[in-house]
Amino acid sequence: MTSRLNPYLSFDGDARQAMEFYEQVFGGTLALNTFGASGMADSPQADNIMHGMLQTPSGFTLMGADMPPGEEYRPGNTFAVSLSGDDEAELRGYWEKLSAGGSVTVPLEKQMWGDVFGMCTDRFGVPWMVNIGEPTS
């Protein structure tokens, strides 16, 4: 396997709902493993997600999990997930779904560098950047 870079998101008990939401947005195959299935069946976090991975038809891999027992959930602004490409219909579709129920920081529109770009935070507090470039021939 070649090296790859993908986002890994942490959640405060709603990783299952968030990862299922992203599966609806992007399609693909979602695998969810709980703390209970990983040897913590008697813990209060047994039903929480220890590891989740979504692999999409477009080649995206998104991972996420609930915070493990003993770790504090601290949302931050030190990351964003970036989607970019030249398939305008596909990327606009992602934008519509991701921004629904969330907040838009930068509307998805033509920018000074020539691409269509927008920034939003989805309903789970995850910031997204979408950049639609001109198709290359």
Secondary structure as the mmCIF struct_conf table of DSSP 4:
data_model
#
loop_
_struct_conf.conf_type_id
_struct_conf.id
_struct_conf.beg_label_comp_id
_struct_conf.beg_label_asym_id
_struct_conf.beg_label_seq_id
_struct_conf.end_label_comp_id
_struct_conf.end_label_asym_id
_struct_conf.end_label_seq_id
STRN STRN1 TYR A 8 PHE A 11
BEND BEND1 ASP A 12 GLY A 13
HELX_RH_AL_P HELX_RH_AL_P1 ALA A 15 PHE A 26
BEND BEND2 GLY A 28 GLY A 28
STRN STRN2 THR A 29 THR A 34
BEND BEND3 PHE A 35 PHE A 35
HELX_RH_3T_P HELX_RH_3T_P1 GLY A 36 SER A 38
TURN_TY1_P TURN_TY1_P1 GLY A 39 GLY A 39
TURN_TY1_P TURN_TY1_P2 ALA A 41 ASP A 42
BEND BEND4 SER A 43 SER A 43
TURN_TY1_P TURN_TY1_P3 PRO A 44 ASP A 47
BEND BEND5 ASN A 48 ASN A 48
STRN STRN3 ILE A 49 GLN A 55
TURN_TY1_P TURN_TY1_P4 PRO A 57 SER A 58
BEND BEND6 GLY A 59 GLY A 59
STRN STRN4 THR A 61 ASP A 66
HELX_LH_PP_P HELX_LH_PP_P1 MET A 67 PRO A 68
TURN_TY1_P TURN_TY1_P5 PRO A 69 GLY A 70
HELX_LH_PP_P HELX_LH_PP_P2 GLU A 71 TYR A 73
BEND BEND7 ASN A 77 THR A 78
STRN STRN5 VAL A 81 GLY A 85
BEND BEND8 ASP A 86 ASP A 86
HELX_RH_AL_P HELX_RH_AL_P2 GLU A 88 SER A 99
TURN_TY1_P TURN_TY1_P6 ALA A 100 GLY A 101
BEND BEND9 GLY A 102 GLY A 102
STRN STRN6 SER A 103 LYS A 110
TURN_TY1_P TURN_TY1_P7 MET A 112 TRP A 113
BEND BEND10 GLY A 114 ASP A 115
STRN STRN7 VAL A 116 THR A 121
TURN_TY1_P TURN_TY1_P8 ARG A 123 PHE A 124
BEND BEND11 GLY A 125 GLY A 125
STRN STRN8 PRO A 127 ILE A 132
HELX_LH_PP_P HELX_LH_PP_P3 GLY A 133 THR A 136
#
